[in-house]
Amino acid sequence: MAQVAEGIEPALFRQLLGCFPTGVAVITTRGADGQPAGLTCNSFSSVSLEPPLVLFSLRKASKLLDTFKDVSSFAINILSQRQDALSGRFASSKIADKFEGVAWRAGVLDLPVIDDCLASFECSVYACHEAGDHYVFIGEVKHMSGGGTDHALVFYKGAYMMLAESLRKLVIEGRLGDADIDEAYRTLYGTLLRLACERATDADLDKVETAVAAIEQHADTATLGERIESASGFFSAIAAAGHNEALNLMAQTMTTVLRERLQHKNPVRPRPDLFSLRRQIVQCLRRRDADGAASTLDELITKLRKG
């Protein structure tokens, strides 16, 4: 197993890296059989202007690693906001033929170039370097083209920025009703609690309990920022325990809503009357009592609103 630098907790490392917004691209090539292959990537970056070099990194665990290591060229397709479905399609491990129904053409280097992207760069492989649990592929741009004038699809803190920012704006402007938000929380986290009762490990549940303890341990002098972090951490731990990537992504987006509500609409304050409910949720999770966990969450949200 790969060793992690002392003091660097992997989950926190990933969370903090998410503070840096990135664009989303689909990297494409042709396999040895000539068939197109591709995957979603947000590690694309420029390297050099002279010569024109770009890079992307690929997990060693990727099923397409050998394909990209064996080819001499690849293309970078920068996605627009309207192409978020393509991002999900090329990231899915459940879709065998990623290109089925996707509009694309053969580029100058005979690489698959996806239609209507903001930009496409066809590259020859300049270098490939092993780096930890990834390989870094550096490409020399041989041909490039521009596409539409739409905004770029941006990934930020685990969510597409267009969605997170839209929700954030609605919350700040007071156009997202409390009833709608509460219903969304009950539905989303109720589902995640039920999944957690089926899938969570003891370590997952320990993290939920740690998050509960962090809320309870706040001194009366704790800053608003500290209270927001602990409140967000509780729901994030539940989402992680559900082990569903799609719902986890939705939960991370809902965390944006939670943060904005606590910052601008309902500043969080000490609520010792709620401590027992969070503890009860943890107990239900440990007993694998899905109905009890969801029911207690419903009671928690109701009391939060009344408070």
Buried (B, 14 or more C-beta within 10 A) or exposed (E): EEEEEEEEEEEEEEBEEBEEEBBBBBBBBBBEEEEBBBBBBBBBBEBEEEEBBBBBBBBEEBEBBEBBEEBEBBBBBBBBBEBBEBBBBBBBEEEEEBBEEBEBEEBEBEBBBBEBBBBBBBBEBBEBEEEEEBBBBBBBBBBBEEBEEBEBBBBBBBBBBBBBBBBBEBBBEEEBEEEEBBEBBBEBBBBBBBBBBEEBEEEBBBBBBEBBBBBEEBEEEBEEEBBBBBBBBBBBBBBBBBBBEEBBBBBBBBBBBBBBBBBEEBEBEBBEEBBEBBBBBBBBBBEEBBEBBBBBBBEBBEEBEEE
